[in-house]
Amino acid sequence: MAELFQTSPENITLHLKAIYAEGEQAEQATCKHYLQVRQEGSRTIHQ
C-alpha cells in the first residue's frame, strides 16, 4: 500500500489508526492480527 501511494509504511499506519480512532471503520472488521508478520533476524513472527 505504501508503494502504491508513494509514502512510508509508517505513514499508512498513522492514517489507519486515525480511521479507527474516528470510527470510520471498525478495526476488528478490517484487520486480522494473525495475518500480520514481522521479521526478527531470520525468523518470521506472527503478531
Secondary structure as UniProt FT lines:
FT   TURN            2..6
FT   HELIX           9..21
FT   TURN            22..23
FT   HELIX           27..30
FT   HELIX           33..35
FT   STRAND          37..40
FT   TURN            41..42
FT   STRAND          43..46
//
